[in-house]
């Protein structure tokens, strides 16, 4: 019956695991689900594709949210409505800080709220911060997987392509912002305002597509390279293992 499904994502209102990995690409959701024991696709509507399964004994949800904060937060809201209490975003990002290489992981400690949606939900002074336990779990999982990683603040920006508005890239570079992506601050705000646990791990797929990109040197933005795919594979295991650690920590 349709009333048993939530309206935007068409996920079940009840019965999903309380721990979730969220990703942008529906195909990536399927790829992460293939790592699970007994994966099952429970919904696929628009950009929202949702699977359940088990990772080392921990039941998990894996779901895609598409591109951009306004659409992504709809998934986060409906997963929370369905009982999800812990979220980890596995995404890709452009590097801003020096010394962060393609395929490296960036574990977000907080995010700049330039996402295009949360400003309409809570005052702009309200911070977007990752749950401390998520940062520590992701760090532990990255170390155990021998995955190169960095910790820091990321910039969530609604616009992917540069436009006609001057953006504070230089200022954020000087301030030590690690990377730029499009959805994480929406997740962090949703989680903190609803008393949930959330964090994010991002795979670097290039440099910031604006002033930092040197097309002559790099050939332009290309996220479809082996080094990125290898980073996503490592990041998938790191995110799942961190989710397991978080679930185990709740039981102590």
N, C-alpha and C positions, 0 to 999 in steps of 0.2 A: 504494500500500500504506500502511496506517495507520502502520506503523513509520517511514515517511519523513516523518511529520508530528509536531510536538511536541504533547504531550497537552492542554495548556490552551488555547492559542491556535489550534492546528491550522495553524501556519505551517510551511513546509518546514524541515527540519533543516539544509539546505545550500542555497547558491545565492543568498541574499539579498545586496544591497549592504551594505557595511560602515558606511554612514552613514544615519542614520534621523532623521526628524521624528516625534515622538509627540504625540498629541493626545487629549483626553478623548472627544469626540463622534465616533461612526462617520461621521455625515454630514459633519463637518468634515474627517475623513480623506479622504473622497471629494472634497470641494471642493478641498483642497490638491492631491490627485492630479491634478485637472483642469488644474492649472498645469504639469504635467510633460509632457515629450515621451514619447510611446508609453506612457502609463500602462496598467497591467494589475493587476486585482484578483487577488491570489493566495490570499486566505483571508478568510472571514467566519464567525466562530464566537462566539456570545454577543456581548459588547460589543467583541470584538477583530476589527477589520476592517483588512486589510493590503493595501497596494498597492506596486508598484514602478514606476519610471520614471526619466527622466533630466532633470536641471535644468542647462542650459547645459553639457552634456557630462559632468556628474557623475551617476553612477547613485545613486539614493536609494531608501530605503524610507519609506513613510508609513503609520503604524499608529495605531489608536485603542486606548485602555486603559480607558475607562469612568471612573466617578467613585470617588475614594477610593484611598488608598495601598495597602491590602492587595490589591485586585484589580489595580491598575496595576503593581505590582512583579512580578506574574506575567508580564505582557507583557515588561517590561524584562529579566527573567531569561531568558525563552525567546528573545528577540531576541539577547541576548548569547550564549546557547548556540548560536544559529544563525550567529554570526559578526559581529554588529554591534559596532563598536568606538567609534562616535561617536554620541551622542544629543543632540538638542535638543528640549526640550519646548516646544510652542506651546500655551498655555492661556489661560484667563481668570482674573481675580482681582478682589477688592475692594480699593479704595484704603484705606490707613490714614494715610499721611503727608499732610500738607496740601500743596496745590499739584499734586497728581496728578489729572488730569482723565479723564473717561470717554473711551475710545478711545485713550488714551496707552499706550505700551509700558513695561513694567518689565523690565529686564534683571537677572536675579538674580545676585548675587555669592555668596550663601549662603542657607541656609534654617534656620529654627527647626524642630527635629524633634518635631513634635506630630502625627505622621502616623498613629499607631496600629499601625504594623507594624515599623519599624526598631528600636524599643526591644527587640524580641524577636530581633534579628539581631546587634546590636553594642551595646556599652556606651553609655549615654546621653551620656557625655562626648565621644564621638567626633563630630567636627563634620561637618555636611553643607555642603560647599563646592562651588561650580561650578569647573570647570576654567578656569584663567585665560585660556587661548586661546579658550575659548568666549565668555567675556565680551567680549573684545576683538573677536572676529569679529562678534558680534551688534551691538556698538556701531558698528563700521565699516559694517555693512550698514544699520543704522538711519539713520546719518548720510547715506549715499548715497541712501537712499530718502526723505530729508527727513521721516522719521517722528518725531513727538515721543516722546521716551523719557526714562527715569530709570534710574539704577543703584542697587541697594541690596539689603538683606537682606529676604527675604520670610518669612512665617509659614505653614508648612504645617500645617493643622489637620484632624483626621479628621472632626469634627462640623461639619456645615454650619449647622444650626439651633442657636440657643442652648438650653441646658438649665438644670439646677439647680445647676451648678457655677460658681463665680465664676472668670472667665477674666481673664488679665492684660492686657486690652486697653489700659488706661490706661498701664501700665508699658511695654508694647511701643510705644505711641505716643510716649512720652517718649524711648524708646531709639532712635527713628528708623526703626522697621520700615516698609517701603514699602507692602506689600500682603499680602493673605491669600489663600491658595488651598489645594488639598487633596492634591496628589500629588508636588510637585517634590522634597521632601527624600528621598522613597523612591528616586527616580531617582538623586539625587546620592550617596546612600549606596551603592546597588548599584554605581554606576560607580566610585567611589573605592576600594571594597573589592575590585574586580575589575580595577583598573588600566585603566579605560576613560575616555573623554572625555565629559563631559556638561555641559549648561547649560540655561537656560530663559529664554524671553521670554514675558511675560504681558500680555494685553490687559485694560485696566481696563473692567469692565462695571458698575460701581457702587461704593458704599462698603461697608465691612464691615457685614454684615447684623445685627450686634448693636447695641452702644451707639452707634455712629457714625451709624446710620441714623435720619433724621428723616422718618418716613412722610408727615407733613403737608407737608413741603417737597418731598420727592422723589416722592411717590406710591408709595413702596415699591420693593423690588428688582425691576428689569425688565431682564434682559440682552438682550431682543429688540428693541433700538432701532437705528436707522440708524447712530448714532455708534459703537455697538459693532461692528456689521457692517463698517463702514468700517475700524475699527481691526483687526479680525481679518484683513481683506483685506491691509492693510499688513503686519501681523505675519506673515502667511503668506509673503509675498515676502521679508521680512527674514530669517525663519528659513531659508528655502531658500537664499538668497544666503550667509548665514553658514555654512551647511553646506558650500557650494561652497568658500568661503574656507578652511575647516578642511581640506577634502580637498586643496586645492592646497597648503596649508602642509605637509602630510605628505609631499608629493612633492619638497620643496626640500631 
